[in-house]
Amino acid sequence: MPRTSPPYPPGFRQEAVRLARSGNISIAQIARDLGIADQTLRNWIAQTDVDEGRKDGLTSAEREELKLLRRENKVLREEREILKEAAAFFAKETGRRR
């Protein structure tokens, strides 16, 4: 199973994006200085642009809502399958007694 690192605090991300947008230092250098991958920093910049309305795409809030809805949908599908099986079981049981 792959190891996952804990998420970076929002303040850390915001400061990293602010430094990258200042244009004084390259993204690669800022990423090295902060100990993160340069693609990670690019992703944060892109997501910040979406959140601020500069680019089209799903905002962070929309992504979180989508994640929650998908989780809820999965649970509801599982519950539906359980109810189907229970209904079939009880239909068999009541059918035998007749």
C-alpha atoms as one frame of an Amber mdcrd trajectory, in Angstrom:
protein
   0.000   0.000   0.000   1.488   3.380  -0.943   2.464   5.737   1.818   0.685
   9.032   1.873   2.025  12.128   3.492  -0.211  14.329   5.598  -1.732  17.266
   3.740   0.062  20.549   3.949  -1.629  23.239   6.050  -3.656  25.787   4.050
  -1.420  28.631   5.236   1.650  26.842   3.904  -0.020  26.361   0.531  -1.154
  29.986   0.369   2.314  31.272   1.181   3.891  28.973  -1.413   1.468  30.222
  -4.081   2.113  33.827  -3.054   5.867  33.303  -3.379   5.450  31.667  -6.794
   3.226  34.483  -8.044   5.710  37.123  -6.937   7.831  36.078  -9.917  11.146
  36.778  -8.196  12.133  33.112  -7.891  11.387  30.177 -10.182   8.734  27.662
  -9.215  11.349  24.905  -9.179  13.535  26.863  -6.734  10.627  27.725  -4.436
   9.551  24.082  -4.424  13.079  22.926  -3.567  13.335  25.516  -0.789  10.010
  24.377   0.678  10.772  20.681   0.296   7.904  19.912  -2.082   7.731  18.691
  -5.658   7.572  21.458  -8.238   4.513  19.821  -9.822   2.787  19.982  -6.443
   3.353  23.728  -6.360   2.108  24.065  -9.943  -1.042  22.141  -8.976  -1.618
  24.460  -6.011  -1.227  27.503  -8.252  -3.671  26.092 -10.802  -6.233  25.215
  -8.100  -5.895  28.675  -6.563  -6.546  30.193  -9.991  -9.750  28.133 -10.259
 -10.829  29.022  -6.710 -10.293  32.721  -7.436 -12.205  32.559 -10.728  -9.201
  33.145 -12.962  -9.577  29.733 -14.638 -12.459  27.393 -15.373 -12.763  24.174
 -13.408 -14.021  22.728 -10.151 -13.309  24.851  -7.108 -11.973  23.263  -3.947
 -15.429  23.488  -2.367 -17.011  21.803  -5.392 -14.374  19.061  -5.318 -15.088
  18.426  -1.634 -18.837  18.317  -2.260 -18.337  15.908  -5.166 -16.186  13.676
  -2.976 -18.871  13.598  -0.275 -21.657  12.924  -2.785 -19.719  10.060  -4.354
 -19.148   8.529  -0.921 -22.849   8.895  -0.067 -23.831   7.423  -3.450 -21.619
   4.382  -2.781 -23.253   3.798   0.605 -26.742   4.149  -0.874 -25.928   1.645
  -3.641 -24.652  -0.847  -1.070 -27.767  -0.376   1.068 -29.984  -0.858  -1.983
 -28.243  -4.150  -2.807 -28.712  -5.370   0.762 -32.411  -4.487   0.635 -32.809
  -6.272  -2.708 -31.253  -9.421  -1.286 -33.392  -9.211   1.842 -36.556  -8.753
  -0.211 -35.671 -11.758  -2.354 -34.944 -13.840   0.733 -38.241 -12.947   2.401
 -40.152 -13.476  -0.849 -38.753 -17.030  -0.993 -39.607 -17.662   2.648 -43.208
 -16.498   2.299 -43.592 -18.381  -0.983 -42.678 -21.717   0.626 -45.402 -21.532
   3.254 -48.250 -21.304   0.750
